[in-house]
Amino acid sequence: MAVTDDGPDGKSPIGTVPIGRMATTEDVANVAEFLAGESSSFLPGEDLLMTGRSSN
C-alpha cells in the first residue's frame, strides 16, 4: 500500500495543517527521542498528539 498525503475523501489535508506540511519520519523520531530522554522526565503519562495543528 502506497503512503500518500490524501485524506479519506481523496483530498489532500495540507490546507488544514497550519504548519503547511505533513510530518516526516524525522519529526516522529525527534519526538520519540525526546520522550525517551531525560528532558521529558516532567511529562509522566502524557499523550502527545502530533497533528501539526492546534487542538481544540
C-alpha positions, -999 to 999 in steps of 0.1 A, spaced: 0 0 0 14 34 -10 17 61 15 1 94 3 -9 127 19 -45 122 8 -72 120 34 -101 95 34 -120 116 9 -91 116 -16 -83 152 -9 -50 165 5 -53 177 41 -23 200 37 -46 231 36 -59 222 71 -24 219 87 -12 253 99 24 242 96 17 236 58 32 201 56 28 166 67 50 151 94 82 135 83 98 103 98 124 127 113 97 147 130 83 115 146 118 103 155 126 136 172 95 133 194 104 96 202 139 107 211 126 135 234 102 112 252 129 86 257 154 111 271 158 129 304 143 161 291 108 146 292 111 135 329 84 160 339 59 146 315 47 114 331 17 98 315 11 124 288 -5 119 254 12 139 227 -8 145 195 15 150 165 -11 167 144 9 197 131 -20 219 141 -36 234 172 -61 211 190 -95 223 202 
